[in-house]
Amino acid sequence: MTRPRPRTHESESETRNPTGGGGATAMRLIVPLQGVVQGRGGLILGSLIPCALFYFFQLYLKRHRSPKPGSNPTSPSQSSSNLSDLQRSSSRSNLSSRGSIGPVQVSSRASSIAKPNDSPYYIGLDRVSGDPYDRLDNPNGIIQLGLSENRLCFDLIEKWLSENTKDSVMGRDGGDLSISGIAPYQPSDGLMEFKVAMADFMSQVMGRAVSFDPSQMVLTAGATPALEILCFCLADPGNAFLVPTPYYPGFDRDMRWRTGVDLIPVHCRSTDNFIISITALDQAFNQARKRGIKVRGILISNPSNPVGNLLPRETLYNLLDFAREKNIHIVSDEIFAGSMYGSEEFVSMAEILDMEDIDKNRIHIVYGLSKDLALPGFRVGVIYSFNESVLIAAKKLTRFSSISAPTQRLLISMVSDTRFIQEYIETNKKRIREMHDLFVEGLKQLGIKCAQSCAGLYCWADMSGLISSYSEKGELELWDKLLNIAKINVTPGSACHCIEPGWFRCCFTTLSQEDVVIVIERIRKVAETCKISS
Amino acid sequence: MRHLSTKATFNSHGQDSSYFLGWEEYEKNPYDEVQNPKGIIQMGLAENQLSFDLLESWLEKNPEPAGFKRDGKSIFRELALFQDYHGLPAFKRALVEFMAEIRGNRVSFDPNHMVLTAGATSANETLMFCLAEPGEAFLLPTPYYPGFDRDLKWRTEAEIVPIHCTSSNDFQITETALEAAYHEAQQRNLRVKGVLVTNPSNPLGTTLSRSELNLLISFITTKGIHLISDEIYSGTVFSSPGFVSVMEVLKDRNCDKSEVWNRVHIVCSLSKDLGLPGFRVGAIYSNDDMVVAASTKMSSFGLVSSQTQYLLSALLSDKKFTKNYISENQKRLKKRQNMLVMGLERAGISCLKSNAGLFCWVNMRHLLRSDSFEAEMELWKKIVYDVRLNISPGSSCHCTEPGWFRVCFANMTEETLDLAIQRLKDFVVEHTANGHSKSNNSSKNSNRKLLPKWVLRLSSSDRDHKPDER
């Protein structure tokens, strides 16, 4: 949702046309007025032509007054004191089916959001909920590979719950279980005990290579508001963040919707295994500057979504240097840090900062429990920042996105159980790896290669060999075939702003081993039809 | 030097506002019956702690929902994965029924028109995003909840224009006041998008009368604007005239097929009615499909934990429990309010006659040195430091008349309330005996820091990690 240019610019440039029509028009104007205006010709023309321009400008405005629907969120010209203006101009945001023009309707923010989302990412998700695959009840349904959820280790958590729930939900008040531990108002940015537990959890999940300070942490109802809050704190409407592509489609919503901030894609190539290059970053930064757009920071996801690779240490250092040189922020979304299955080592931004005495005020980390602990329903997100002012501002904004107290209580117990967490992390890694290997091997049998990855709940598959034309159109045609014929929902690269057509993100952690076989088989059928037709 | 956004830096200005003093002093010196009997008693927090025992006993008798079980089976996986912004259907059904029950079942609500949010704070902000463009205004009757200056304006960049209400008619909303506010907005070149009322009112503790509701509906119909009715205190109405929801009045006027039907929106929450502010459960109810669609998507930024939704769906589906809770809670609130009102009366202090809420709107105008906000501040400081009670001054609620204070009664034990009343009584006696001489016991030097300018900076004021001031 980019900010459209103010309408006045458009109308100004177009009013020049009526008077540009040449001498004939001018003469017709001047002759009737000649009787009115006294004086020499030069003076007449000198005063009449601007008058004529003005006259036509007014005429043009009167005729073309109807505002465009849904455009221009800030419109100082609309706040007139005339009641009838109120009625007329409000029709621009009226997309309601009732269709009556007159009283105020909703804001343009609402009308643009309320529209059904046309990204294949969201369309696919909707289709699955309409016809979800179930081995017994709906074997011909659509198999979900478009949602990065991890269903592999619930048994472990269930076991923990059965052994621990009684004490964990309510607080203990003087030895007795008491609702006064969870009912009253809590600090909006999370209980200190939970922050302590999360700080330790994050450290554990990242292999104890770095430690986190709970006082630099702000807790939010999921990573989604964490990102939005950071955006509100770091950028003003009209500013932009640079984001390496391909990136998680949700960023377009989370970072832009209400903040008015824009995302500028910085394209990465398969030849670099989709790792960001500083040259590309620099180019994007300069282009933005030429367009008069202020870049406030870089948003990276590490481990990456949708590719699933890790940013090497050197890249992180280079990014830091770049950020320092341009005086911008870095937001590092590390939500998949605990979902590593390869042998590489994950390096958090925090670890880099630990090593050097770099000014840390520009670095902010986002984390959450939706992926690593597979608890998206519980809504737990983290903003971790080294910037005092950001922490203060973010804390205040958490009042709109606080975590429910009983959930915090439960998770304090769970996440503090270091032995359980260790077992969980290791088992989780193992199971993700097994599923990954099975799935990627299956794709390989079909001649579909995947990008090199070692983290995340998905693989980044190159299906460009199956598309009829090497373009976004070709890719979407394949996506459509996969969705409607093979009946599997995968996320096409174009939804992730990938510059190379044919890549698809396939999440495999919602599947069982039997499901994987079925999925591969379904893809095979479609792949064969693609090969026949190409 | 890295820049932060203007929103981030603007809000840090409020830090040195002297309005925080009451809360800061309380945090430094909180009253505790045993450990700190001379500490400051918190009477600025509108929390309901009177009915915890009812909730506790229900939880004890019904361990399954807290244990993620339903009929003996574990539903943990479903809940762990459930992040659908349409909300848990069973919870929404139970919530609309609870809302209807509080309104005497005189109105009914459709779960498909309800959007869940992490608390009413989030609901109010989301509605503002949906209804107002940056720079557009909503009219609010004064006095109003100080948090609105934050919640409705901060990130949305909307404006608030006050509808001035006075004690001459018990702070009721009049047509003159509405028109004056609308006119003021126009003078300030602000386009008015709607009116927002709190019913029952915070800080007044009164319910809106039918005639006020009718007036509001006629007003928004003529002007063609929205009405937001923040009804989060609806379950705290403990005596007559009883609670009338704006939906009821719309129904009585046969507005359900008319246009204005889609421009009335309700906010509700379980923070006051069920005394569970820590759970973060709020909701927007609207008949406008686009508002519902947009706010549903926006609720991604503040979803309610699925664990909490499930637990509460079980609690609220227990009709025996809800019936008993609603009536018992109201009884206890009534008793408490009466205790405070009588106690204040004995000290020569009157309150606005109220029938709802967790607080009283107390009239201390006769204790002011002069009819000014400076004098109100002086009196407030004395009450915080010398009497050691944290109460909320009317100026923070944008009241146009100095001398009114909001005093909460439901967030403490009976003994503590007694003590608070006693302290106030002693203060009044001393105060009237000594004339308006300087108070003797102020050992704290920080009083001297206070500047009258803080009154102007109130709209940017905030506090960090302190409990919500509602």
Interface residues (C-beta under 8 A of the other chain):
Chain A: P73 T74 S75 P76 Q78 S79 S80 S81 L83 L86 Q87 S90 L95 S96 S97 R98 S100 G102 P103 V104 Q105 V106 S107 S108 R109 A110 S111 I113 A114 E149 R151 F154 I157 E158 L161 S162 T165 K166 V169 M170 L177 S178 I179 S180 I182 A183 P184 Y185 Q186 P187 S188 D189 A221 G222 T224 P225 E228 F232 C233 L234 A235 D236 N239 R253 D254 W257 R258 R296 N327 I328 H329 N361 R362 S370 A374 L375 P376 G377 F378 R379 N387 S389 V390 I392 A393 K395 K396 L397 R399 F400 S401 S402 I403 S404 A405 P406 T407 L410
Chain B: M1 R2 H3 L4 S5 T6 K7 A8 T9 N11 S12 L45 E47 Q49 F52 L55 E56 L59 P63 A66 G67 F68 S74 F76 R77 L79 A80 L81 F82 Q83 A118 G119 T121 S122 E125 F129 C130 L131 A132 E133 P134 G135 E136 R150 D151 W154 R155 Q186 Q187 N189 L190 R191 V192 K193 G194 K223 G224 I225 H226 E259 N262 R263 S271 G275 L276 P277 G278 F279 R280 V281 D288 D289 M290 V291 A293 A294 S295 K297 M298 S300 F301 G302 L303 V304 S305 S306 Q307 T308 L311 D462 D464 H465 K466 P467 D468
